[in-house]
Amino acid sequence: MHRFLLAFFLILSTPVAAQDMPGTADHPMIERFPGTDLTWQTIETYRPYRLPVGPVTGYRTIDDWIDTEGRVTRSFYRYAGTERDFAEVYLNFLGAFESEGFEILGQGSSDDRKGTDIGARQWMDVYLRENPFTAPGEASTMAAGTSSAGGAGSFIATKDRAAGRVYVIVSVEQHAEDFVGALIDIVEVAPAETGLVSVDAEAIGRDLTEKGRVVLDGIEFEFDSATLLASSDAALGAVVQHLTAFPDQAFYVVGHTDAVGRYEYNRDLSVARAAAVVDALVSSYGISRERLVPHGVGPLVPVFSNGSDAGRDRNRRVELVERP
């Protein structure tokens, strides 16, 4: 992934030399706001994490959360000066993430931090209570309140990458006239071990309703072959549940491959794998063959770049696509 260019808004000053806390470093996914120092950081290879994506609804209560887990990097940046205020830093980060294709799940900012919306003092209190710091340091200023009536803003963003989904929370506050603090939490969701997770009938129905197609996670084949592995049984069973519940629906079963090797070979392999799924549903589960048409497109419809192992793995898939 490219490092974000935090020049979405014009920055006229030259960054000052950083005075970072020893042993810290910018996360490779993001560049700092010019002129800031990285004064605190923790990295945990695995921890549960809760993302608040709604406002405060009661005493220390937020109703809307996303519960996830994975590698969590928490970094605190300090801008010491009066040339920039929290709003410029906040909007710069927000614009950078939007320009990189992140989905903004929630956002809010204000000049006085009052109220219950995302970014307000009450919201920050609940958020940090659910995700407490695991080491002392300057990040604690985000929980301590400002020394003036400075403003603040926060947003929650997400993006699906070849290596897995990532969530980001950026919170910026005007801690004092000459002190802007920015807490950036990055949660890299740990990808499930291959073969342990597959779709269920509910997920199939939801994706078909929203997108007209669904990726059949859990459908697996022998290497360089159209022979289904026994580990595919759970995913096949979920497909059967959906087909049984909606007997009037018909589908294309579409095979996809990565781009390694000759196009003609990959196209033929994708067709054979789609046919193998149809044959299994018909012969082992009693689904009418008239409802399912196998098709293969080889490497022509990638969902991620084929330049990495993770991207190639995500491109090798079988989908169920609505058929008139």
C-alpha positions as CSV (number, residue, x, y, z in Angstrom):
1,M,0.0,0.0,0.0
2,H,1.3,3.5,-0.8
3,R,2.1,5.8,2.1
4,F,-0.5,8.5,2.3
5,L,0.5,11.9,1.1
6,L,-0.7,14.2,3.8
7,A,-0.8,17.2,1.4
8,F,-4.5,17.1,0.7
9,F,-4.6,20.6,2.0
10,L,-1.7,23.0,1.0
11,I,1.0,23.2,3.7
12,L,3.2,26.1,3.3
13,S,5.7,25.7,6.1
14,T,8.8,23.5,6.1
15,P,8.6,20.6,8.6
16,V,10.8,21.1,11.6
17,A,13.2,18.4,12.7
18,A,11.4,15.6,14.6
19,Q,12.3,14.9,18.2
20,D,10.7,11.5,18.4
21,M,10.6,9.2,21.4
22,P,13.4,6.7,21.1
23,G,12.3,3.3,19.6
24,T,9.3,4.7,17.8
25,A,8.6,5.0,14.0
26,D,5.8,6.0,11.7
27,H,3.5,3.2,10.7
28,P,4.4,2.3,7.1
29,M,0.8,3.0,6.0
30,I,0.8,6.7,6.9
31,E,2.9,9.8,6.9
32,R,2.8,12.3,9.8
33,F,1.6,15.8,9.6
34,P,4.6,18.1,8.9
35,G,6.2,19.6,12.0
36,T,4.9,16.9,14.5
37,D,6.9,14.7,16.8
38,L,6.1,11.1,17.6
39,T,6.2,11.2,21.3
40,W,4.5,8.0,22.3
41,Q,3.7,4.6,20.7
42,T,2.6,1.1,21.6
43,I,2.5,-1.9,19.2
44,E,0.7,-5.1,20.2
45,T,0.8,-8.0,17.8
46,Y,-2.7,-9.1,18.9
47,R,-5.4,-7.6,21.1
48,P,-9.2,-7.2,21.0
49,Y,-10.3,-3.7,20.0
50,R,-13.6,-1.8,20.0
51,L,-14.3,0.9,17.4
52,P,-17.1,3.4,18.4
53,V,-18.9,4.4,15.3
54,G,-21.9,6.3,16.9
55,P,-22.5,9.1,19.4
56,V,-22.8,8.9,23.1
57,T,-26.3,7.7,24.0
58,G,-26.2,7.6,27.8
59,Y,-23.9,7.7,30.8
60,R,-20.6,6.2,29.5
61,T,-22.6,4.5,26.8
62,I,-22.2,4.3,23.1
63,D,-24.6,1.9,21.3
64,D,-22.8,1.4,18.0
65,W,-19.5,-0.5,18.1
66,I,-17.5,-2.6,15.8
67,D,-15.7,-5.4,17.7
68,T,-12.5,-6.6,16.1
69,E,-9.0,-7.9,16.9
70,G,-5.6,-8.0,15.4
71,R,-2.3,-6.1,15.4
72,V,-2.8,-2.7,17.0
73,T,-0.4,0.2,16.6
74,R,-1.2,3.3,18.6
75,S,0.8,6.5,18.0
76,F,0.6,9.9,19.5
77,Y,2.0,13.0,17.6
78,R,2.6,16.4,19.1
79,Y,2.6,19.6,17.2
80,A,4.2,22.4,19.2
81,G,3.5,25.8,17.7
82,T,0.8,28.3,16.9
83,E,0.9,28.2,13.1
84,R,-1.5,25.2,12.8
85,D,-4.6,24.4,14.8
86,F,-6.4,21.2,15.4
87,A,-8.9,21.8,12.5
88,E,-6.1,22.0,9.9
89,V,-4.5,18.8,11.2
90,Y,-7.8,17.0,11.5
91,L,-9.0,17.9,8.0
92,N,-5.6,17.0,6.5
93,F,-5.8,13.5,7.9
94,L,-9.5,13.1,6.9
95,G,-8.8,14.2,3.4
96,A,-5.8,11.9,3.0
97,F,-7.8,8.8,4.1
98,E,-10.7,9.7,1.8
99,S,-8.4,10.2,-1.1
100,E,-6.9,6.8,-0.5
101,G,-10.3,5.1,-0.8
102,F,-11.1,4.5,2.9
103,E,-14.7,4.3,3.9
104,I,-15.4,6.8,6.7
105,L,-17.6,5.0,9.2
106,G,-18.1,8.0,11.4
107,Q,-16.7,11.5,12.0
108,G,-17.2,14.6,14.1
109,S,-15.5,17.8,15.2
110,S,-16.2,20.9,17.2
111,D,-14.5,24.0,18.5
112,D,-15.5,23.4,22.1
113,R,-15.7,19.6,22.4
114,K,-19.2,19.8,24.0
115,G,-22.0,17.5,23.2
116,T,-22.2,13.8,22.6
117,D,-21.2,13.4,19.0
118,I,-18.2,11.6,17.7
119,G,-15.0,13.5,18.8
120,A,-16.6,15.2,21.8
121,R,-15.2,14.9,25.3
122,Q,-17.8,12.4,26.4
123,W,-17.3,10.3,23.3
124,M,-13.5,10.2,23.8
125,D,-13.9,9.2,27.4
126,V,-16.0,6.2,26.5
127,Y,-13.7,5.2,23.6
128,L,-10.5,5.3,25.7
129,R,-12.3,3.5,28.6
130,E,-13.0,0.6,26.2
131,N,-9.5,0.7,24.7
132,P,-7.2,1.7,27.6
133,F,-3.6,2.6,27.0
134,T,-1.2,-0.2,28.0
135,A,1.8,2.1,28.6
136,P,2.2,5.5,30.2
137,G,3.2,8.5,28.2
138,E,2.0,11.7,26.5
139,A,-1.0,10.0,24.9
140,S,-2.7,10.3,28.2
141,T,-3.3,13.9,27.5
142,M,-6.2,12.8,25.3
143,A,-7.9,11.5,28.4
144,A,-6.8,14.3,30.7
145,G,-8.7,17.1,29.0
146,T,-7.4,20.3,27.6
147,S,-5.7,23.2,29.4
148,S,-8.0,25.5,27.4
149,A,-11.3,25.3,25.7
150,G,-9.7,24.0,22.5
151,G,-11.6,22.0,19.9
152,A,-11.2,18.4,18.7
153,G,-12.3,16.0,16.1
154,S,-12.2,12.3,15.4
155,F,-13.0,9.9,12.5
156,I,-13.2,6.2,12.1
157,A,-12.1,4.7,8.7
158,T,-11.8,1.3,7.1
159,K,-10.4,-0.3,4.0
160,D,-10.2,-3.9,2.7
161,R,-6.7,-4.8,1.6
162,A,-5.3,-8.0,0.1
163,A,-3.6,-8.7,3.5
164,G,-6.9,-8.2,5.4
165,R,-9.1,-5.4,6.6
166,V,-7.7,-2.4,8.4
167,Y,-9.4,0.1,10.7
168,V,-8.1,3.5,11.7
169,I,-9.3,5.9,14.4
170,V,-7.7,9.4,14.2
171,S,-8.4,11.8,17.1
172,V,-7.0,15.4,17.1
173,E,-7.3,17.9,19.9
174,Q,-6.2,21.5,20.6
175,H,-4.7,20.7,24.0
176,A,-3.3,24.2,24.4
177,E,-2.7,27.2,22.3
178,D,0.7,25.9,21.2
179,F,0.0,22.1,21.6
180,V,-2.0,20.0,19.1
181,G,-2.2,16.3,19.9
182,A,-3.1,13.6,17.4
183,L,-3.8,10.0,18.5
184,I,-3.8,7.5,15.6
185,D,-4.9,3.9,16.3
186,I,-4.4,1.4,13.4
187,V,-6.0,-2.0,13.7
188,E,-4.8,-4.6,11.2
189,V,-7.4,-7.3,11.4
190,A,-5.7,-10.7,11.7
191,P,-6.7,-12.8,8.6
192,A,-8.3,-16.1,9.4
193,E,-6.3,-19.2,8.9
194,T,-7.2,-20.7,5.6
195,G,-9.9,-23.3,5.8
196,L,-11.2,-22.4,9.3
197,V,-13.9,-19.9,8.2
198,S,-16.5,-20.2,5.5
199,V,-19.6,-18.4,4.5
200,D,-22.9,-19.3,6.0
201,A,-26.4,-19.2,4.6
202,E,-27.2,-15.8,6.2
203,A,-24.1,-14.2,4.7
204,I,-24.9,-15.7,1.3
205,G,-28.4,-14.2,1.3
206,R,-27.2,-10.8,2.6
207,D,-24.5,-10.5,-0.1
208,L,-26.8,-11.6,-2.9
209,T,-29.4,-9.0,-1.8
210,E,-26.8,-6.2,-1.6
211,K,-24.5,-7.1,-4.5
212,G,-26.1,-9.7,-6.6
213,R,-23.1,-12.0,-6.0
214,V,-21.2,-13.6,-3.1
215,V,-17.7,-15.0,-2.8
216,L,-17.9,-18.6,-1.5
217,D,-15.2,-18.4,1.2
218,G,-14.2,-21.9,2.2
219,I,-14.4,-23.5,-1.2
220,E,-10.9,-25.1,-1.7
221,F,-9.2,-27.2,-4.3
222,E,-6.1,-29.3,-4.5
223,F,-3.1,-27.4,-5.8
224,D,-3.3,-26.6,-9.5
225,S,-6.4,-28.8,-9.8
226,A,-10.2,-28.8,-10.0
227,T,-10.5,-31.5,-7.3
228,L,-12.5,-30.2,-4.3
229,L,-11.0,-30.7,-0.8
230,A,-13.0,-32.1,2.0
231,S,-12.6,-28.8,3.8
232,S,-15.1,-27.3,1.3
233,D,-18.0,-29.3,2.8
234,A,-19.1,-26.5,5.2
235,A,-19.2,-23.9,2.5
236,L,-21.1,-26.2,0.1
237,G,-23.6,-27.0,2.9
238,A,-24.2,-23.2,3.4
239,V,-24.9,-22.9,-0.4
240,V,-27.3,-25.8,-0.2
241,Q,-29.2,-24.2,2.7
242,H,-29.7,-21.0,0.7
243,L,-30.7,-22.8,-2.5
244,T,-33.2,-24.9,-0.5
245,A,-34.7,-21.8,1.2
246,F,-35.1,-20.0,-2.2
247,P,-36.0,-22.7,-4.7
248,D,-36.9,-20.2,-7.5
249,Q,-33.5,-18.7,-7.7
250,A,-30.9,-19.6,-10.3
251,F,-27.2,-18.8,-10.5
252,Y,-24.0,-18.7,-12.4
253,V,-21.2,-20.4,-10.5
254,V,-18.1,-18.5,-11.6
255,G,-14.5,-19.6,-11.1
256,H,-11.6,-17.1,-10.8
257,T,-7.9,-17.6,-10.7
258,D,-4.8,-15.5,-10.1
259,A,-2.6,-14.3,-13.0
260,V,0.3,-16.7,-12.6
261,G,0.9,-18.7,-15.8
262,R,-0.7,-18.7,-19.2
263,Y,-4.1,-17.1,-19.6
264,E,-5.6,-20.1,-21.5
265,Y,-4.6,-22.5,-18.8
266,N,-6.0,-20.3,-16.0
267,R,-9.3,-19.8,-17.9
268,D,-9.7,-23.6,-18.4
269,L,-8.9,-24.2,-14.7
270,S,-11.5,-21.6,-13.6
271,V,-14.1,-23.3,-15.8
272,A,-13.2,-26.7,-14.4
273,R,-13.4,-25.5,-10.8
274,A,-16.8,-23.9,-11.3
275,A,-18.0,-27.2,-12.9
276,A,-16.7,-29.2,-10.0
277,V,-18.7,-27.0,-7.6
278,V,-21.9,-27.5,-9.7
279,D,-21.2,-31.3,-9.9
280,A,-20.8,-31.5,-6.1
281,L,-24.0,-29.6,-5.4
282,V,-26.0,-31.8,-7.9
283,S,-24.5,-35.2,-7.1
284,S,-24.0,-34.9,-3.4
285,Y,-26.8,-32.6,-2.3
286,G,-29.5,-33.1,-4.9
287,I,-29.7,-29.5,-6.3
288,S,-31.2,-29.3,-9.7
289,R,-28.6,-28.8,-12.4
290,E,-30.9,-26.5,-14.3
291,R,-30.5,-23.9,-11.5
292,L,-26.7,-23.7,-11.8
293,V,-24.5,-22.7,-14.8
294,P,-20.7,-23.0,-14.4
295,H,-18.6,-20.4,-15.9
296,G,-14.9,-19.4,-15.7
297,V,-13.1,-16.1,-16.3
298,G,-9.6,-17.0,-15.3
299,P,-7.6,-14.0,-14.1
300,L,-9.8,-11.3,-15.8
301,V,-11.7,-10.1,-12.7
302,P,-9.1,-9.6,-9.9
303,V,-10.2,-8.1,-6.6
304,F,-6.6,-7.3,-5.6
305,S,-3.2,-6.9,-7.3
306,N,-1.5,-10.1,-8.3
307,G,1.8,-8.7,-7.1
308,S,1.6,-10.2,-3.6
309,D,0.8,-13.7,-2.2
310,A,-2.1,-12.2,-0.3
311,G,-3.5,-10.6,-3.4
312,R,-3.2,-13.8,-5.5
313,D,-4.8,-15.8,-2.7
314,R,-7.9,-13.5,-2.7
315,N,-8.1,-13.6,-6.4
316,R,-8.4,-17.4,-6.4
317,R,-12.1,-17.8,-5.6
318,V,-15.5,-19.1,-6.6
319,E,-18.5,-16.8,-6.7
320,L,-22.3,-17.3,-6.9
321,V,-23.8,-14.8,-9.2
322,E,-27.6,-14.1,-9.7
323,R,-29.0,-15.4,-13.0
324,P,-32.2,-14.1,-14.5
